[in-house]
């Protein structure tokens, strides 16, 4: 590598913000590291993410119960969106594996030729199943604990669940597509950030957008809908299956299509030839 090129990369690394090619290199490195992890490690990390993100549902349910119309709707919705973001902060800063992050992150090594489609399918499958198991466990805990503590009324679980399922399949798919797009963007921006405070702020902003707009996220939504199913309020297993199908499809399309492919195209195109070759070797 030439001296000029080393100096350019050093300047980029130490500058006020990272260049697109630097973000891409870090994303590919992180994606490859995740793909290379053992199945047991991936499963436990995915299980942790499914459990941790459940606190979003729990805090939303508690807040809705306690507010009970005490605040203007717009203020209440904004507060609930902030509660929705809490679980994402736990997951993203805690570095556990979330399916909707990996729909973008794990795709980048494939685009660069450093991973195969088979390895992509493997990591998606393991994390997806682990996330859903964690979500189901937390939903059960929330239904058992919330009402007994007097902090959640069971009807609230039903209201939250029905707000996720009472839509045509096409609407759920498009909503999930937007949520997947935002989660892919979150992965990219967290890598672009230079400190933990910035990462927390970015995670809170993007997750709050998903919550405020009531977009469909397959893992948080699973906790929300399953809490309704398990409490006998607002949704049944058929509703959950329909939700799961369309939301999974939307999330799985949104991240790769609107973030992984487009970001890869413009970031790799901005690279000088020598660094660009590094994406395809090693």
Protein Blocks (a to p, Z undefined) as FASTA:
>chain_A
ZZklmmmmmmmmmmmbdcfklmmmmmmmmmmmmmmpcfklmmmmmmmmmmmmmmmmmmmm
mmmmmnnopacfklmmmmmmmmmmmmmmmmmmnopacfklmmmmmmmmmmnopacfklmm
mmmmmmmmmmmmmmmmmmmmmmmmmmmnopacfklmmmmmmmmmmccfklmmmmmmmmmm
mmmmmmmmmmmpmbfklmmmmmmmmmmmmmmnopacfklmmmmmmmmmmnopoiafklmm
mmmmmmmmmmmmmmmmmmmmmmmmmmmmmpcfklmmmmmgZZ
